Amino acid sequence: MHRLTGAARDYAWGSKTAIPSLLGVRSDGGPVAEMWFGAHPGGPARTDVGTDLRSLLAQDPEAALGADVVSRFGPELPYLLKVIAPARPLSLQVHPSLERARERFAAEEAAGIARDAPERSYRDANHKPELVFALTTFEAVCGFRAPRRAAELFADLKVPLARELHDLLRHEPSAAGMRRAFTALLEGRSRPSAEAVQQFADACARRLENGSPSPRADGTVVMLAEAYPGDPGVVASMLLNPVTLQPGEALFVPAGGVHAYLSGLGVEVMASSDNVLRAGLTAKHVDVEEMLECVDYVAAPPIRPAPEVFHGSTRVYYAPVDDFELSVTDVADGGEHPLPGRGPRILLCLAGQVSARSDLGALTLDRGQAAFVRADEGPVTVRGTGTLVQADVP
């Protein structure tokens, strides 16, 4: 086992206090949006042997990752574990399919665009399905509403932009209609002006004051308009499903799923990728054309996996992908708890103190401490008092 030190990300939307408080690390007063515990080249975790996790894995991939993982994913850790803490909304975004990521990454490589260039859209050749596990109340918008329901929300907003969207969706209540509405809001030729967006937000604020039929939708528009004035993503949020996760609940976002995280604190596990295609609600690089090409426009409720419980103490959140799974174990005094899963694992202690033991060693983790367990270490058991999350490969 190896202790890990996460790689901090200081994106402007991050909370200044949530992650330092959770992990027990010093805050420098700036935002800490994410803490990465993984081997992605954009931010590999440091290990207790003076190297980063990516370099450590490269020394003996089959022992560290297991022959099965290497045969399926190559000599790479297939997932990335993060802690995420949005204090203000993230970008309106989507993640590409594996096929699209491979194709477009190769194209940007051939074009000679530096991988860390601000205008680059594909920083690696991987897809990025992800699962977020809420540690506090966690707010998001994710996936498209039913078109008829979206049309209803625009019906009594007495501004031109709302009338246009209402008429479009009422006459074409389908995925094709939703695509037209979403594209009209974001694409350059039809993109509404900042003034039209503010008119729309003001109409939502008035409706909210007078008894809104959907206070969550109107409240989200008003909040986004304050954070990103004039951005058409403010209006696009009304096309999407609102999501509120309570602590212990999870949300899965597949490739093509439009989403924006709004606020909260959570643990994320995803395929090891940093491919984010943005179309608004951000100061970062926006690639509207590419983002629109990757979106799944079919209306569907958000995917909220219910956990399966093992040994009375571990909840496992399975995602419909091969790259990762996430488990959460509540450890109490009085015995050892076997952890499910196999292969390369990352453990993160969220509360208390937990001792982990494998065939080859043991390590005690206090709140905020993390460890990497090699595949050749065999089964893992834990004891102590606290809460531990584990990422591993199905």
C-alpha positions in Angstrom: 0.0 0.0 0.0 1.1 3.5 -0.7 -0.1 6.7 0.9 -1.4 9.3 -1.6 -1.4 13.1 -1.6 -4.0 14.5 -3.9 -3.5 17.1 -6.6 -5.5 20.2 -5.9 -7.3 22.1 -8.6 -8.0 25.9 -8.0 -10.7 26.5 -10.5 -12.6 29.7 -9.8 -15.9 28.0 -9.1 -14.5 26.0 -6.2 -15.2 26.5 -2.5 -12.4 28.0 -0.4 -13.2 25.9 2.7 -15.2 22.7 1.9 -12.3 20.5 0.7 -9.7 21.8 3.1 -12.2 21.2 6.0 -13.1 17.7 4.8 -9.6 16.5 4.2 -7.9 18.4 7.0 -5.5 20.3 4.8 -4.4 23.9 5.1 -6.3 26.5 3.0 -4.3 29.3 1.3 -7.5 31.4 1.1 -8.1 30.6 -2.6 -10.6 28.2 -4.1 -10.1 24.5 -4.0 -12.5 23.1 -6.6 -11.3 19.6 -6.8 -8.7 17.2 -5.3 -7.6 14.5 -7.7 -6.5 11.1 -6.4 -5.4 9.2 -9.5 -2.8 8.8 -12.2 -4.2 11.1 -14.9 -1.2 12.9 -16.5 -2.9 16.2 -15.9 -2.6 15.8 -12.2 -1.3 12.6 -10.8 -1.4 12.1 -7.0 1.9 12.0 -5.2 3.0 8.8 -3.4 5.0 8.2 -0.2 8.0 6.8 -2.1 9.0 10.1 -3.7 7.2 9.8 -7.1 3.7 10.3 -8.5 1.2 7.5 -8.9 1.5 7.5 -12.7 5.3 6.8 -12.5 4.8 4.2 -9.8 2.4 2.2 -12.0 4.7 2.4 -15.0 7.4 0.5 -13.1 5.4 -2.7 -13.0 1.9 -2.3 -14.6 0.9 -6.0 -14.3 1.7 -6.2 -10.6 0.1 -2.8 -9.8 -2.9 -3.0 -12.0 -3.4 -6.7 -12.6 -3.2 -8.6 -15.9 -7.0 -8.3 -16.5 -6.9 -4.5 -16.2 -3.9 -4.2 -18.4 -5.5 -6.4 -21.0 -8.7 -4.3 -21.1 -7.3 -0.8 -20.6 -3.6 -1.0 -21.3 -1.0 0.0 -18.6 -3.1 2.8 -17.2 -5.3 3.2 -14.1 -8.7 3.3 -15.8 -10.4 5.6 -13.3 -9.9 8.9 -11.4 -11.2 9.5 -7.9 -11.9 13.2 -6.9 -13.4 15.3 -4.2 -15.4 18.1 -5.8 -16.7 21.3 -4.1 -18.6 23.8 -6.4 -19.4 27.0 -4.6 -20.8 28.5 -7.8 -22.1 26.7 -10.8 -19.9 24.8 -13.1 -20.0 25.0 -16.9 -22.9 23.7 -19.0 -21.0 20.7 -20.4 -21.0 17.2 -21.9 -18.4 14.4 -22.1 -17.7 12.5 -25.4 -18.1 8.9 -26.2 -14.9 6.8 -26.3 -15.0 6.6 -30.1 -15.4 10.4 -30.4 -12.7 11.1 -27.9 -10.2 8.9 -29.8 -11.0 10.4 -33.1 -11.0 14.1 -32.0 -7.9 13.7 -29.8 -6.0 12.3 -32.8 -7.2 15.2 -34.9 -6.0 17.8 -32.3 -2.7 16.0 -32.0 -2.2 16.0 -35.8 -3.0 19.7 -35.8 -0.2 20.3 -33.3 -2.3 21.9 -30.6 -0.5 21.7 -27.3 -2.3 19.4 -24.8 -2.3 22.2 -22.2 -3.4 24.9 -24.6 -6.5 26.8 -23.4 -8.2 26.3 -26.8 -7.8 22.5 -26.8 -11.0 20.5 -26.3 -9.6 16.9 -26.1 -6.8 16.5 -23.6 -6.7 12.7 -23.8 -8.2 9.9 -25.9 -10.7 8.6 -23.3 -14.4 9.0 -22.6 -15.5 10.4 -19.2 -18.6 8.8 -17.8 -18.8 9.8 -14.1 -20.6 9.2 -10.8 -20.9 11.7 -8.1 -21.6 10.7 -4.5 -23.0 13.5 -2.3 -21.4 14.3 1.0 -23.7 17.3 1.5 -26.8 18.4 -0.3 -25.7 18.6 -3.9 -27.5 20.5 -6.6 -27.3 19.9 -10.4 -29.1 20.0 -13.6 -28.7 16.9 -15.8 -30.3 15.5 -19.0 -33.3 16.8 -20.9 -36.8 17.2 -19.6 -39.7 15.9 -21.6 -40.2 18.4 -24.4 -43.9 19.0 -23.5 -42.9 19.7 -19.9 -40.3 22.2 -21.0 -42.8 23.9 -23.3 -45.1 24.3 -20.3 -42.4 26.1 -18.3 -42.0 28.7 -21.1 -45.8 29.2 -21.6 -46.6 32.1 -19.3 -43.3 34.0 -19.5 -44.2 37.1 -21.4 -40.9 37.7 -23.2 -40.1 37.0 -26.9 -37.4 34.4 -26.2 -39.7 32.3 -24.0 -42.5 32.5 -26.6 -40.1 31.3 -29.4 -39.0 28.4 -27.3 -42.5 27.5 -26.3 -43.8 27.6 -29.9 -40.9 25.5 -31.1 -41.3 22.7 -28.5 -45.1 22.8 -28.7 -45.0 22.1 -32.4 -42.1 19.6 -32.2 -42.3 17.8 -28.9 -39.5 15.4 -29.6 -35.8 14.9 -29.3 -35.4 16.7 -32.7 -37.4 19.6 -31.3 -35.2 19.7 -28.1 -32.1 19.6 -30.3 -33.4 22.6 -32.3 -34.2 24.6 -29.1 -30.9 23.8 -27.4 -28.9 24.6 -30.6 -30.8 27.8 -31.1 -29.8 29.0 -27.6 -26.1 28.2 -28.0 -25.1 28.4 -31.6 -23.6 31.6 -32.9 -26.1 32.3 -35.7 -29.2 32.1 -33.5 -27.7 32.8 -30.0 -29.8 35.2 -28.1 -28.4 38.6 -27.0 -27.3 39.3 -23.4 -30.3 41.6 -23.2 -32.8 38.9 -24.3 -31.3 36.5 -21.7 -31.6 39.1 -19.0 -35.2 39.7 -20.0 -35.9 36.0 -19.7 -34.2 35.9 -16.2 -36.2 38.9 -15.1 -39.4 37.2 -16.2 -38.5 34.1 -14.1 -37.8 36.3 -11.1 -41.2 38.0 -11.4 -42.9 34.6 -11.7 -41.0 33.3 -8.7 -42.3 36.2 -6.6 -45.9 35.7 -7.8 -46.2 32.0 -7.2 -44.2 30.0 -9.8 -45.5 26.7 -11.1 -41.9 25.5 -11.0 -39.9 27.4 -8.4 -36.8 25.2 -8.8 -36.6 25.9 -12.5 -37.2 29.6 -12.1 -34.8 29.8 -9.1 -32.1 28.1 -11.0 -32.4 30.6 -13.9 -32.2 33.5 -11.5 -29.2 32.1 -9.7 -27.4 31.3 -13.0 -28.2 34.8 -14.3 -26.5 36.3 -11.2 -23.4 34.1 -11.7 -23.2 34.4 -15.5 -25.2 37.5 -16.7 -26.3 37.3 -20.3 -25.1 33.7 -20.9 -27.6 31.7 -22.9 -26.8 28.7 -20.7 -29.0 30.5 -18.2 -32.0 29.8 -20.4 -30.8 26.4 -21.5 -31.0 25.3 -17.8 -34.8 25.3 -18.1 -34.6 22.5 -20.7 -32.8 20.2 -18.2 -33.9 18.1 -15.2 -33.2 19.5 -11.8 -31.4 17.2 -9.4 -31.0 17.4 -5.7 -28.9 14.7 -4.0 -29.0 14.3 -0.3 -25.9 12.9 1.5 -25.4 9.3 0.6 -27.2 9.6 -2.8 -25.4 9.3 -6.2 -25.9 10.5 -9.7 -24.4 8.9 -12.8 -23.7 11.0 -15.9 -23.1 9.0 -19.2 -21.3 10.1 -22.3 -23.6 12.7 -24.1 -25.4 13.7 -20.9 -25.7 17.5 -20.7 -25.2 18.6 -17.1 -24.0 21.4 -14.8 -23.2 21.0 -11.1 -24.5 23.9 -9.1 -23.4 23.5 -5.5 -22.4 21.1 -2.8 -19.6 18.7 -1.8 -19.2 15.2 -3.2 -16.8 12.4 -4.2 -16.6 11.7 -7.9 -15.3 8.7 -9.7 -14.9 8.7 -13.5 -13.0 7.2 -16.3 -9.5 8.7 -16.2 -10.1 11.6 -18.5 -10.2 15.4 -18.5 -12.3 15.8 -21.7 -14.9 18.4 -21.0 -16.8 20.1 -23.8 -18.4 23.3 -22.7 -21.0 25.5 -24.2 -21.6 28.2 -21.6 -21.7 29.2 -17.9 -17.9 29.4 -17.9 -14.9 31.6 -18.4 -13.0 28.6 -19.8 -12.7 27.5 -23.4 -16.1 27.0 -25.1 -16.5 24.7 -28.1 -20.2 24.9 -28.9 -20.0 23.1 -32.2 -18.2 20.1 -30.8 -20.3 20.1 -27.7 -23.6 20.0 -29.7 -22.3 17.1 -31.8 -21.8 15.0 -28.7 -25.1 15.6 -26.9 -27.8 13.0 -26.4 -31.0 14.9 -26.9 -33.4 12.1 -25.8 -35.4 13.1 -22.8 -34.7 10.9 -19.8 -34.8 11.1 -16.0 -31.4 11.4 -14.3 -29.7 8.1 -13.5 -29.5 7.8 -9.7 -28.0 4.4 -8.8 -29.3 2.8 -5.6 -26.5 1.1 -3.7 -26.3 -2.6 -3.0 -25.3 -3.4 0.6 -22.6 -6.0 1.4 -21.7 -7.4 4.8 -24.1 -4.9 6.4 -21.5 -2.1 6.3 -20.6 -1.4 2.6 -22.7 0.3 0.0 -21.6 -0.3 -3.6 -22.7 2.1 -6.3 -22.5 0.3 -9.6 -22.3 2.3 -12.8 -23.1 0.9 -16.3 -19.4 1.1 -17.4 -16.4 -1.1 -17.2 -14.0 1.6 -15.9 -14.9 2.0 -12.3 -17.2 1.3 -9.3 -17.5 3.1 -6.0 -18.1 1.7 -2.6 -18.6 3.4 0.8 -17.9 1.5 4.0 -19.0 2.6 7.5 -16.5 1.0 9.9 -17.3 0.4 13.6 -15.3 -1.1 16.4 -15.6 -4.8 16.9 -14.1 -6.6 14.0 -12.8 -6.5 10.5 -14.9 -5.6 7.5 -14.0 -7.1 4.1 -14.0 -4.6 1.2 -15.7 -5.7 -2.0 -14.0 -5.5 -5.4 -10.6 -6.4 -6.6 -7.7 -5.1 -8.6 -6.1 -1.7 -8.2 -8.0 0.3 -5.5 -7.8 3.8 -4.2 -9.1 4.3 -0.6 -10.0 7.6 0.9 -11.0 8.1 4.6 -13.8 10.6 5.0 -14.2 10.4 8.8 -12.6 8.8 11.8 -9.6 6.5 11.6 -9.6 3.3 9.6 -6.9 0.7 9.3 -6.6 -1.2 6.0 -4.9 -4.6 5.7 -4.0 -6.6 2.6 -1.9 -9.8 2.0 1.2 -7.7 1.8 0.8 -5.0 4.4 -1.3 -2.6 6.4 -1.9 1.2 6.6 -3.8 3.4 9.0 -5.8 6.3 7.4 -7.0 9.3 9.3 -9.7 11.6 8.0 -8.6 13.1 4.7 -5.9 10.5 4.0 -5.8 8.3 0.9 -4.0 5.2 -0.2 -3.4 3.1 -3.4 -3.6 -0.7 -3.1 -1.9 -2.7 -5.8 -3.7 -5.5 -7.5 -1.2 -8.1 -6.3 -2.0 -7.3 -2.7 -5.1 -9.4 -2.8 -8.3 -8.9 -0.7 -8.5 -5.9 1.7 -10.1 -5.7 5.1 -10.6 -2.6 7.3 -11.2 -2.0 10.9 -11.5 1.0 13.3 -14.2 3.7 13.5 -15.0 5.9 10.5 -16.1 6.1 6.8 -14.0 5.0 3.9 -14.7 5.3 0.1 -13.1 3.0 -2.4 -12.7 3.2 -6.1 -11.9 0.0 -8.0 -12.4 -1.7 -11.4 -15.3 -4.1 -11.9 
